[in-house]
Amino acid sequence: MTATLAATPAPVPPTATATGTVVGMRGVRKVFGHGPNAVVALDGIDLSVAPGEFVCLLGASGCGKTTVLNLLAGLDRPSAGEIELTTTRPAVMFQEAALMPWLTAARNVELPLRLAGVKRDARRARTRELLELVRLGEVGDKRPHELSGGMRQRVALARALASTLAGNGGEASSLLLMDEPFSALDAITRDVLQGELLRVWETTGTAVVFVTHDVREAVRLGQRVVLLSSKPGRVVQEWTVDGHDEAALTDEVNARLREVISSHAAA
C-alpha cells in the first residue's frame, strides 16, 4: 500500500509496495520545527531506485542527503509527499561501525538474525557466509577493538546485510542505505573498501543508496549519481555513469556541484 502524506496530518513511515522499483519518492518534503523557526530540509524530492541499482546521492554538507536516508529507513517521517519501498526492512550503514564492543565480529553479524528469531544453526551458517563475503572469515572470534577501522566497517557491512535478510524472511537482501560509511577512513583503506563494496554489491544484487559528498567516490561507485541542491534539498541533476569516461564525468559533476554551492552562497 502506498503511504500518501499531507503537510498537516501526522505522517506515516514508508510502506512496502509491489512496484517495479525498490525505492519511490514523489514530492517528498521535510520540515524541521514549526512557525518562524521552521527549517525546510527537503522540498519536493523525486527519486526512484530500481532493483539491484547502485545510486549515489551527492551534495554539499547540509543539503539533506542524510535526511533522505533517514526517511527511507523509517527513522524519521516526511512532512508531505509519497514514499514507497518494496522491502520492509532496509539495512542501514553509518559513518561509524557502531559494533557492540563486548561481542565478537561473528556475534555482531549474528545479532539481527537472533533478534528476528532465526534458529541458531541457520543464523550461524548465514553469519559464516556473510563474513566470508566481506573477506573476514578468519576473524569471526575477534572483538571490535582487535580489528582495524576498515575491518570493523566490513563487519558492519556484513551485519547490515544480515539485518536486511532478517527483515525479508531470509531472502536475498534488496536495499542497503549507506551514509558516508568510508569518510572517516584513510585514503588507502577507503579505496580498498570501495572496491570491496562493489564486489559485494555485484555478488548480492542488493540495491544501494549511498550518500557521499565526494564526487570521485560517487562516480566510481554509482551506476547513477543524483545531485541535491543546498538547503532546501532538491534534485537538480542526475548522471548515468555507465558508458562515460570516469575522469571526464568527475570533472563535469564537480563543476555542476560548484555551481550549486555558489548559487546557494549568493542567495
Buried (B, 14 or more C-beta within 10 A) or exposed (E): EBBEBEEEEEBEBBEBBEEEBBBBBBEBBBBEEEEEEEEBBBBBBBBBBBBBBBBBBBBBEBBBBBBBBBBBBBEBBBBBBBBBBBBBBBBBBBBEBEBEEEBBBBBBBBBBBBEBEBEEEEBBEBBBBBBEBBBBEEBBEBBBEEBEBBBBBBBBBBBBBBBBBBBBEEEEBBBBBBBBBBEEBEEEBBBBBBEBBBEBBEEBEBBBBBBBBBBBBBBBBBBBBBBBBBBBBBBBBEBEBEEEEEEEBBEBBEEBBEEBBEEBEEE
